[in-house]
Amino acid sequence: MMKLDINVLPNLWPDEKPGLDFDSHGWFSHDRVFEKIFTKDVKNVCELGSWLGSSTRFILDCAPNCHLYSIDHWSDDIKDYGNGKKALPSDPGIEKISTLWNQFLANCWDYRERLHPIRMYTNEGLKTLGEFDIQMGVVYIDASHSYENVYADISDSLRNWPDAKIIGDDYSWDTVRKAVHDYADRNSFDVEVSPSKCWILNKKK
């Protein structure tokens, strides 16, 4: 199949910055393993799950020469949240979804030359991005934490980019941990875990 030129990818940035103050909300925490993976030599990164852009901005700061393709639905529908369960109005952060997309754009405005938001569910976004002529050096997975979705995000990412480094967050979640190890066991990977529960898939030698 002929690959598309990446310049055809739709530009979702508006002409003017949304009029929202910076919002630092998020669950991303600094991990030193990122500084070893996201370096000045990394050219292309795919991020699955961005929320308000805490991890997005961190990756772009660590890898100053990279272009980051962020896939997230940024939905304003509560049904799109819950990590495999029914989301509740009392869930942390759920009150932000009505302005989530515009807040992400406002928070990440200064990175727009290197940041390419793809407003889709991860399965759709990965299928779309895989049609373009681009190779990812790293894929960071932190979208839905259900077993099925984590497993699918790993599988779809490696189907697109077999040589990409696959890393993710929240290894402490039972569903995430099981999906990571099941995929690793079935596909000849070792799982490396950092002190702050970031996980990395390494091909077995």
Helices and strands as residue ranges (DSSP letters): G 6-8, H 32-37, E 44-48, H 54-62, E 67-72, G 78-80, G 94-99, H 100-107, G 109-111, E 115-119, H 122-129, E 138-141, H 147-160, E 165-168, H 174-186, E 189-193, E 199-203
